[in-house]
Amino acid sequence: MADVVVLDLPPGPAFVDGLQRIWSDGDAAAPVDPTLPVDAKAAWLDAIAPTAVLDTDGRRSLDGGRRTEPGDALVVATSGSTGRPKGVVLTHDAVAASAEATSARLGVDPRDDHWLACLPLHHVGGLSVITRSLHTGTRLTVHDGFDAEAVMRAARGGVTRVSLVTRALRRVDTTAFRTILLGGAAPPPDRPTNAIATYGMTETGSGVVYERAALDGVEVRIVDGEVQLRCPMLLRCYRDGTDPKTADGWYPTGDLGSLDADGVLAVEGRRGEVIVSGGEKIWPSAVEPLLAALDSVAEVAIVGRPDPDWGHRVEAVVVPADPASPPSVEELRAAVRASLPHWAAPRSVRLAEALPRTSLGKIRRHLL
């Protein structure tokens, strides 16, 4: 059996070295989001059940954790379809398959290419830049988050490939790169030709469909309107031992979509109510109780509104306790950020006299 080691190091060479040390010991790495509030981090640790941690003080064992199978490389946090944190277990074989298929599609040459990682490393989008570079022996630079000026300095210094989100695309000179991989929000229709729209998720170890065409080795099918995927990049299981794949190896994504006669995939959106903002998933059921607890709020519902930068933004539809003194968006954001990551906090508020509900009291979100 192998340990599951929380990788709690800042982005940069120390993070990469730490990942390689964990792998050289035959263990699996579980990168942690350094911005998580205390309660959210505790929930994540409970779901991941790590057996050790590697931070700036070194490596130490943890009590109460569960070991994992030999060959497992990563345990990556995701909220899945329920809003509760889960750990996606990816094997070394899956990580290698992702690195090879992506590099082949892009024509990456380790001799003269150079990747920049500037997305959060606890997400598979940022983490896969590192694992791809390590597997293929391609040069790598890691930044502590996105900074437009730093990204352009890196390009002038030789970086040729980078992964970004849509809103960052508008802040850089895209001509400085051979390829820009785009994840998160829907890409702008006027994006440059070197900006590649990708589709994937934590369970697929990064993007597996590029510009609506599956990577080599990736199968796509539609079952009852739902996108399903089968490929060597798929997770082995979740950290709790459950396996979302079908008996014959297909992963139901929960996304609605269609395939044309040429196998081109069109993804229409989530089957459920989840809001995706800047690549992050937000569930109303996690946010609404925090806002409803405020004295200034009588009723509240969380919805996603289209946003050109974020894909969707979180909006709170509020029935104020006192119409003469409604809550501000700053008050609502503070209430959410005390317990949840900042991206779950509403970015706008709309006041209402009442919320539309069914006869059983459920909110009719499509009427908000």
N, C-alpha and C positions, 0 to 999 in steps of 0.2 A: 504493500500500500504506500501511497505518497501523501505528503503533507499538503494542505492548502494554506498558502502563505499570503497574508495581507501585504500588499506592496504599497507602503505608505511613505513614498518619497516624492519630492518635488519634481516636476518635469525637467528633463535635462539629462546629462551624462549619468548622473547618479541613478536615475530611474532605469535607464537602459542597462547599466551595470548590474543593478539589483535584479532585474528580470533575468538576465543571463546567469547570475549566481543561483537563483531559485531553480532555473531549468537545469543547470549543471549538477545540482543536488538531486535531480530526479523528481522535483516537486512541481506543483501547479501554483501559478501566481494569480492573486485576486486584487487588482488595482482598486484603490479606494478613492472616492471623490473627496478632496480635501475641503470643499466648501459645505459639506453636509452639516446641518444643525445636529445637536447632540442626540435628539430623539430619533431623527431619521438615520443617523449613523448607527445607533443602537439597533434599530430595526433591520438595517442592512447586515450588520454583523450576526444578528440572530438567524437571518435567512442563509447567510453564507456558511456559518459554522466553521470558521477557520481554525487551524491547529497551531498556527504560528503567525508572527508578524515581523516584517523587516522594515525598519524605519531608520531615522538618523542616529538612533542609539544602538543599531545593530539588529540582529535576529534574536528572538526569544519565543519560547513556547507559550501557547495559550491553553487554558483549561476548558473542557467542555466541548471541544470541537470534534469534527468528524473527518477522518482521512478520506482520500479519494483513490481512484484506480490508477495504476501505473500507465503512463502514456498520456495522461491528462496534462494539458499545457496551461489553460487559463480558466478562471471562473470570473465571468464578467457580469456585472449587475444589470438587471433589466427589471421593468415593472410588469412585463407580460401583458395579459389581458385583464388583470384584476386590479391593478394599481398597487398591489403589495410587492415589495422587493423580492426578486428571485435571482438565483445565480445560474447563468448559462455555462455549462461545462463544455469546453472545446478541447479536442485532443490535438496533439502535435501533428497528426496526419491531416486533420481539418485545417489547421493553421497553414501547413505547407501547401495544401491544395488551393487555398485562397490566395496565397502569395504567388503561386505559379500561374494560376488562371488569370489573375489580374495583370501580372507582369507581361504575360503572353499577349493579352488583348491590347495592352498599351504599347507594346514593343519596347519595354524597359531594357536598357543595356547597362548592367552593373559597371561597365568600364568607364562610362561617361555620364551616367545619370546620377542624380542626387536628390533625395526626398527631404521634404520639410514636414515635420509634425508640429502643428500649432493648434490642433483641436484637443479637447480634454482627453486625457489618457485613460480615464476610467470608462470611457465609451469606446465601443468597438471601432468607430470611425477614426478616432485618433490613434488608438492602440494598434490597429491593423497597419498603419504606416510604419510603425516600429517593427512589428513582427515580419512584415513584408521585406523591409530592408535587411533585417538580420538573416532571414532565410535565403535571400538572393545575393547577399554580400554587396548590396548597393549602399553608397554613402548616405549618411543620415545626419540631419540637424534637428534638434528638438528645442522648441520654444516653450516658455511658460505662459501659454495662452496666445490669443491672436492680438497682434499689434501691427497695423498696416505698415508703418515705417520700418519695423523690424523685418517684416516679411519681404519688403522691397530690398532691404539691405542684403538679406539672404539670397535673393535672386541675383543681385549684382555680384555676390560672392560665389556663385556657381550652382545654386539650387535650381533644379529643372522641373521637378514635380512636386505638387502640393495637394492636400485635401482641404477644402473649405466648405463653409455653409453659404447659402445664397446671399445673405446680407453682407458678408465679408467680401464677396466677389466684387461688389461695387466700390470697394475702397482700395483696390490694388490695380496696378497696370497688368492686365491679364496677358499682354503680349510678351511679358518677361518669362513665361513658363511654357514648356512643351505641352504639359497637361495639367489641368486643374480638375480634380474629382469633386463633384458636388453631391452633398447629401443633405438631409434635413428637409427644409421647405422646398416646395416646387420651384424648379429653376425658372428664371425669367425667360420669356419667349425670345428676347433679343440677345441672349448670351452668346459669347464668342464661340467659335468652332472648337477651340481647344478646351472648353469647359464641358466636362462629361457628366451628364446626369446619371446617377446610380440609384439602384433600388436594392435594398437588402435590410437586414436587421441583425440584432445581436445573435439570434439563433442561427443565422447563416454566416457568421464570422466576418461580416462586412458586406459590401455590395456584391451581388451575384448576377445582376442584370444591368448592363451598361447601354444607355441610349435605347432602352426598351428591348434590347437583344440579350439573351442569356449568354453568360460566359461559357467557354468550353467545359463540358462535363456537367452542366447545369440543365436539369429538365424542369419544364414549367407546364402545369395543366390547370384548368379551371373546373372546379367541382361545385355545382349549385351556386355559381357566381363568385366563388372564393378562389383566390390565387393559392395554389399549392406548389411546393418546390421539392425537388429531390436532387441531391448533389453531395459530393464528398466533403464539402465545407460545413455541413450541418452539425449542430450540437450533438454530443453523445446523449445528454439528458440534462435536466435541471438539477440543481444542487440537492433538492429534496428527494431525488431518485426517480421522479416521474419523467416519462418520455413522451413528448407531444406528437411524435411521429406515428404514422399509421403502421400497420403490420408489415406493409411492403415498402416502408421507408420514406413516405411522403410527409412533408411538413405543412400543415394547414396554417397559413399566415394570419388569417383573420381579416385580410384585405379583400375588397371586392375588385374585380377586374375582368378583362377579356383578352383573348388572343385572336389575331387575324390569321388569314390563311398562310402567311409567311412566318408565323410564330412570333410576331411583334406583340409585346405585352403593353396593355394600357391599364394602369392602376387607378381605380376610381376613388378609393378611400377606405377607411375603416368600417367594419361591419357594426361596431358598437359606438359608444358615445365618447370615446377617448379624444382628447384635443392634442394635436401635435403642433408644438410651437418651437421653432428653431431646432427641430430634431428631437425635442424632449416630449415625453408623453405625460399628459396631465389628466387625471380622472376627477370629474366633479364630485364624486362621492368622498374623495379625500380632502377637498378644499372646502366644500360647503359647510361641514360641521364647525370648522374653525371660524368662519364668518358669522354663522348663525349664533355663535356664543357671544358675540358682541352686543352690548346693551343698545347700540344704535341701530341694530338690524332686527327687523321683525321676520322677514322671510328673505331667502336668497337662492339664486340658481346660478351655476357657472356654465357658460357657453363659449364656443370658439367662434371668433369672427375672422373672416379673411383678412390677411395682412400681406402686403407685397414683400416685406422683409422676412417675416417670421413664418410665413405659410398661414398660420392662424395666431391670433392673440387671445389671451384669456380675458373674458369680460364677465363682470359680476352684475347680474340683474337683481337689484335690491328693492325690497319694500321697506322703507325706513320706519323705525319705531316712532320717530317724530318727524313728520314731513317738513317741518320748519327747520330741522337740524339734521339733515341726512349725513351719513358717513362719507368721508372723502376717500379717494382712491389710495392716498397715502396711508390712511388708517387701515384700510382693508389689506393692503400689501404687507404692512407690518404684522398684522395678525397671522397671515399665512407664513411669512418668512420666519416666524418664531419657531415653527415646527416642520416646515417643508422647504425644499430647495427654492431658491429665488425665482426660478422659471415657472413655478406653480402659482405665483402671486398674480392677481388680476392686473392688467395694464389699463383697464378702463372700467367705468361703472355707469350703468344706466338705471335710473330710478323708475319704479313702477308702482301702481296702486295695488296690484295683486298679481300673483303668479298663476298662469293657466294650469289647471290640474285636472286629472281624471276623477271619476267618481270615487275611486279608491285612494285619492290623495296624491297620486304620482304626478310629478311635474311633466307637462307636455312640452318638451324642449323644442320641438320643431315649430312651436308657436312663439317662441321668445325672440 
